[in-house]
């Protein structure tokens, strides 16, 4: 598509529209930006006008003056400019589509492979694990809700922080990386509600639980199918086997499709009888590594010393003190992605008896099967809820193997993994046990699962009480945490907690016993520490950017 000398209307400057408008204006187009929600500061709009020549409006404009309308997939289809555009047959491009067109025209990206990760759950974890795995062989720039990171040889550094995962933010991420003088082998981007059509590898983590967008006039699952429907010829799609509509949409020429699943997904029954490429299983058996020929090089073959269990495959890089990418609310002081685990216990397959273990506990092991044959397994560190990462483990491992990473490197990363800040990671705060489940993707279902995990921990470790911090720091974060759902949660589960601290202005409408309120996450955690004793558990489930 020719993006030069056209008249564009870019709708929604709040959710990624500003970098899109700037890029289009820089390419020589006449651009108008519409502040659909009226949330952009006047000084920002003035800067767009004066510095970039972008006409800004807080009210709808007649579509007759534009060649193309650019709107996010989540915008209400009843917005006046969209109605008028459809009536007059004007072309409407999604933010994802226009970003794809802009990226296709960026010659600096020539020769750089891109990976896009979308889905309802496990996007950040999948992208982060994959970046760590790929960095054992390549240089990687990773863009997620945790920040823009540079990965090399198993270590990461922060390039920039403060970007969202809207499609428009990819444009900023690319600019920031090049400004830092980095030209990676891979760009990995977490992207909300779809794909741009530029990815060499597109990963769809989950389509469930589905939810309404565009004022409930559309489903998020349909919008996420952009990753599939716009996939470029010659690219590869890695799709959750339970995402039936995605698999159906992926049946097209010149696209390679790989599937994956874990045994605890809520769509497992739908995949019975289906041949799935990569499968994750859990257990607590003797570790095994059995790599099929398509994944083996001569250097991968084990010698006698490796059968004895004496070889250390872990490498020496320790990331436990690496740059904190989690934001000011991280209580751990670092994001632990250490690869210092010793893999000396790896044995070739011995046929030893498999013992069942709870999928919610770490300290057990996970195994990966490729079309029914075990290809690798890894023991897991304690300190986080494994079940929260099962999709990420199998998706990241499958992607890494597909992109040429050796099995040993995949195992090393998983064995050294200690959870991501804000994603069911266990910590201590002032000597009190803390389960950290506060992140941008947190929803009421995630809060329920986190409480279940906390209750199990309370029983197993003979803890006394649970102090719950629940809510949102901003209602704009991925459509917020609806107060009515929080009210239902409190009504159903509130009595299981000694104290419930609700975070955010909108949560003041929620009532119940033993409830107090906080403005933000740090204040909520501070109040929780006042209520908690040394034998209690603080559970943090706040929707926020970290």
Secondary structure, 3 states (H helix, E strand, C coil): CCCCCCEEEEECHHHHHHHHHHHHHHCCCEEEEECCCCCCCHHHHHHHHHHHCCEEECCCCCHHHCCEEEECCCCCCCCHHHHHHHHCCCEEEEHHHHHHHHHHCCHHHCCCEEEEEECCCCHHHHHHHHHHHHCCCCCEEEEECCEEEEEECCEEEEEECCCCCCHHHHHHHHHHHHHCCCCCCEEEEECCCCCCCCCCEEEECCCCCCCEECCCCEEHHHHHCHHHHCCCCCCEEEEECCCHHHHHHCCCCCCEEEEEEECCCCCHHHHCCCCCCEEEEEECCCCCCCCCHHHCCHHHCCCHHHHCCCCCCCCCCCCCCCCCCCCCCCCCCCCCCCCCCCCCCCCCCCCCCCCCCCCCCCCCEEEEEECCEEEEEEECCCCECHHHHHHHHHHHHHHHHHCCCCHHHHHHHHHHCCCCCCCCEEEEECCEEEEECCECCCCHHHHHHHHHHHHHHHHHCCCCCEEEEEEECCCCHHHCCCHHHHHHHHHHHHHHCCEEEEECHHHHHCCCCCEEEECCHHHHHHHHHHHCCCCCEEEEEEECCC
